[in-house]
Amino acid sequence: MAGPSTLAETGSIARDAPAVPFLYRALRPPLRQALVRWFDLRVDGLEHLPPSGPYLIAANHHNYLDGVVLGVTVPDPISFLVMPRVWRATPLHPFFHRNIRSIPIDLERADVGALRRALQILQEGRVVGIFPEGPFSVRGRLEPGLPGVALLALRSGVPVVPAGISGTWEALRDRRFYLPRATPLAVRFGPPRRFSPNGSSARVARREVTERIMADIAALLP
């Protein structure tokens, strides 16, 4: 079985702090203030975040608010893997995503280029955010994970920090024009793990690591 280990057992990789993209610097303070004021944003487990990159953030996914919540709570800038329909949601979205260093990924095929880009960003000492379920959950509950998160975890060897986000489903359920209702939001971060194949076949290792990461996320949800 692919073996998980806690960050405390393996240590973190220290790198110089990467430059924060301009849009991150400009948008993070007002967005965080808005979420705290109107959505009573609660954050738990920040002590589990490594002091510097590289690392992966793996979280459950309901809608665009999940990325906003992570973006304003994680101290380091995050390069998110995003689907084409999110990348091109409006004419301004491609500009926005390029400038916060998002990574477009096509879930309809094995997008090797996107995974290579994510690995490159991790090699640079940065943080990559991934929603292992792939598309948004349309049922308001955690769905099975796709193997991309395991591939990144195994290829990079960096810590994987699980995150459980709650309230975003209720905030946008049945809302027109994607305007959220004032619903309490929360995010919990769990202890990071590193993964290695430990002699398993590549397919078995990916399955086991994916299941472990999804179990860690599930344990953080209400």
C-alpha positions as CSV (number, residue, x, y, z in Angstrom):
1,M,0.0,0.0,0.0
2,A,1.2,3.5,-0.7
3,G,2.5,4.9,2.5
4,P,1.3,8.2,4.0
5,S,3.4,10.0,6.5
6,T,2.8,13.3,8.4
7,L,4.9,16.4,7.6
8,A,6.2,16.3,11.2
9,E,7.9,13.0,10.4
10,T,9.4,14.0,7.1
11,G,10.1,17.7,7.4
12,S,9.2,20.5,4.9
13,I,11.1,21.9,1.9
14,A,12.1,25.5,2.6
15,R,12.3,27.8,-0.4
16,D,12.4,31.6,-0.9
17,A,8.9,33.0,-0.8
18,P,7.6,33.4,-4.4
19,A,6.4,36.8,-5.6
20,V,2.7,37.4,-5.0
21,P,0.8,38.2,-8.2
22,F,-0.6,41.7,-8.4
23,L,-4.2,40.6,-8.5
24,Y,-3.6,38.5,-5.4
25,R,-2.2,41.5,-3.6
26,A,-5.1,43.7,-4.7
27,L,-8.0,41.4,-4.2
28,R,-7.2,39.3,-1.2
29,P,-7.6,42.0,1.6
30,P,-11.0,43.3,0.5
31,L,-12.3,39.8,-0.3
32,R,-11.2,38.5,3.1
33,Q,-12.8,41.4,4.8
34,A,-16.1,40.8,3.0
35,L,-16.2,37.1,3.8
36,V,-15.5,37.7,7.5
37,R,-18.0,40.6,7.7
38,W,-20.9,39.2,5.7
39,F,-20.3,35.5,5.7
40,D,-18.8,35.0,9.2
41,L,-15.8,33.2,7.7
42,R,-14.2,30.8,10.2
43,V,-10.7,29.2,9.7
44,D,-9.3,26.3,11.6
45,G,-6.1,24.4,11.4
46,L,-3.8,27.1,9.9
47,E,-1.0,25.6,12.0
48,H,-1.1,22.6,9.6
49,L,0.0,24.7,6.6
50,P,3.8,24.3,5.9
51,P,5.7,27.5,6.6
52,S,6.7,27.7,2.9
53,G,6.1,26.0,-0.4
54,P,6.0,23.7,-2.2
55,Y,2.9,21.9,-1.2
56,L,-0.5,20.8,-2.5
57,I,-3.9,22.0,-1.1
58,A,-6.6,19.4,-1.8
59,A,-10.2,20.5,-1.0
60,N,-13.8,19.6,-1.6
61,H,-15.6,21.6,-4.3
62,H,-19.0,23.1,-4.7
63,N,-18.6,26.3,-6.7
64,Y,-16.3,29.3,-7.3
65,L,-16.5,30.4,-3.6
66,D,-14.3,27.5,-2.7
67,G,-11.3,29.0,-4.5
68,V,-12.1,32.4,-3.0
69,V,-12.2,30.9,0.5
70,L,-8.8,29.2,0.0
71,G,-7.3,32.2,-1.7
72,V,-8.0,34.5,1.2
73,T,-7.0,32.1,4.0
74,V,-3.8,30.4,2.8
75,P,-0.9,32.9,3.3
76,D,0.9,31.8,0.1
77,P,-0.5,32.5,-3.4
78,I,-2.2,29.4,-4.8
79,S,-2.1,28.3,-8.5
80,F,-5.4,26.5,-9.0
81,L,-6.1,23.8,-11.5
82,V,-9.3,25.0,-13.2
83,M,-11.6,23.5,-15.9
84,P,-12.0,25.1,-19.3
85,R,-15.6,26.3,-18.5
86,V,-14.2,28.0,-15.4
87,W,-11.3,29.5,-17.3
88,R,-13.6,30.9,-20.0
89,A,-16.7,31.7,-17.8
90,T,-16.7,35.3,-19.0
91,P,-14.5,37.3,-21.5
92,L,-12.5,38.6,-18.5
93,H,-11.9,35.2,-16.9
94,P,-8.9,34.2,-19.1
95,F,-7.1,37.4,-18.2
96,F,-7.9,36.9,-14.5
97,H,-6.7,33.3,-14.4
98,R,-3.5,34.0,-16.3
99,N,-2.7,36.8,-13.8
100,I,-3.2,34.7,-10.7
101,R,-1.3,31.9,-12.3
102,S,-4.1,29.4,-12.6
103,I,-3.5,26.2,-14.6
104,P,-6.2,25.2,-17.1
105,I,-6.9,21.4,-17.2
106,D,-9.1,19.4,-19.5
107,L,-10.9,16.7,-17.5
108,E,-12.2,15.1,-20.7
109,R,-8.8,13.6,-21.4
110,A,-5.4,12.8,-19.8
111,D,-4.1,16.4,-19.8
112,V,-0.4,15.7,-19.4
113,G,0.5,19.3,-20.2
114,A,-1.5,20.7,-17.2
115,L,0.0,18.2,-14.8
116,R,3.5,19.0,-16.0
117,R,2.8,22.7,-15.5
118,A,1.6,22.0,-12.0
119,L,4.7,20.0,-11.3
120,Q,6.8,22.8,-12.6
121,I,5.1,25.3,-10.3
122,L,5.7,23.0,-7.3
123,Q,9.4,22.7,-8.4
124,E,9.5,26.5,-8.2
125,G,8.6,26.3,-4.5
126,R,5.0,27.5,-5.0
127,V,1.6,26.2,-3.9
128,V,-0.8,24.3,-6.1
129,G,-4.5,24.0,-5.3
130,I,-6.6,21.1,-6.6
131,F,-10.1,20.0,-6.2
132,P,-9.8,16.2,-6.5
133,E,-13.5,15.6,-7.3
134,G,-12.9,17.4,-10.6
135,P,-16.2,19.2,-11.6
136,F,-18.3,20.9,-9.0
137,S,-20.3,18.6,-6.8
138,V,-24.0,19.1,-7.9
139,R,-25.4,17.2,-4.9
140,G,-23.8,19.2,-2.0
141,R,-21.7,16.3,-0.8
142,L,-18.2,14.9,-1.3
143,E,-17.8,12.9,-4.5
144,P,-15.2,10.3,-5.3
145,G,-11.8,11.7,-6.2
146,L,-10.0,11.6,-9.6
147,P,-6.5,10.2,-9.8
148,G,-4.8,13.5,-10.8
149,V,-4.2,14.5,-7.2
150,A,-2.4,11.2,-6.5
151,L,-0.3,11.6,-9.6
152,L,0.9,15.0,-8.5
153,A,1.4,13.9,-4.9
154,L,3.5,10.8,-6.0
155,R,5.5,12.5,-8.8
156,S,6.3,15.6,-6.7
157,G,6.7,14.1,-3.2
158,V,5.5,17.4,-1.7
159,P,3.2,17.6,1.3
160,V,-0.5,17.3,0.6
161,V,-2.7,19.5,2.9
162,P,-6.4,18.4,3.0
163,A,-9.0,21.2,3.4
164,G,-12.7,20.8,4.2
165,I,-14.8,23.8,3.1
166,S,-18.4,24.2,4.3
167,G,-21.2,26.7,3.6
168,T,-20.4,27.4,0.0
169,W,-23.0,25.0,-1.3
170,E,-25.7,26.6,0.8
171,A,-24.5,30.1,-0.2
172,L,-25.1,29.6,-3.9
173,R,-27.8,26.9,-4.0
174,D,-30.6,28.0,-6.3
175,R,-29.1,31.5,-6.6
176,R,-29.4,33.5,-9.8
177,F,-26.5,35.4,-11.3
178,Y,-24.1,33.6,-9.0
179,L,-24.7,36.1,-6.2
180,P,-24.3,34.2,-2.8
181,R,-26.6,34.5,0.1
182,A,-25.1,35.5,3.5
183,T,-24.4,32.0,4.8
184,P,-21.7,31.2,7.3
185,L,-18.6,29.9,5.6
186,A,-15.8,27.8,7.2
187,V,-12.6,26.0,6.2
188,R,-10.6,23.5,8.1
189,F,-7.1,22.4,7.3
190,G,-5.8,19.0,8.3
191,P,-2.3,17.6,8.9
192,P,-0.2,17.3,5.7
193,R,1.0,14.0,4.4
194,R,3.6,12.9,1.9
195,F,3.1,9.8,-0.3
196,S,5.4,7.3,-2.0
197,P,4.6,4.2,-4.1
198,N,6.3,1.8,-1.7
199,G,6.5,-0.9,-4.3
200,S,2.9,-0.8,-5.4
201,S,2.0,-0.7,-9.1
202,A,1.4,2.8,-10.4
203,R,-2.4,2.2,-10.8
204,V,-2.7,0.7,-7.3
205,A,-0.6,3.5,-5.8
206,R,-2.8,6.2,-7.4
207,R,-6.0,4.6,-6.2
208,E,-4.8,4.2,-2.7
209,V,-3.4,7.7,-2.4
210,T,-6.6,9.2,-3.9
211,E,-8.7,7.3,-1.4
212,R,-6.5,8.4,1.5
213,I,-6.6,12.1,0.5
214,M,-10.4,12.0,0.0
215,A,-10.8,10.3,3.5
216,D,-8.7,13.2,5.0
217,I,-10.9,15.8,3.3
218,A,-14.1,13.9,4.5
219,A,-12.8,13.9,8.1
220,L,-12.7,17.7,8.0
221,L,-16.3,18.3,6.9
222,P,-19.2,18.7,9.3
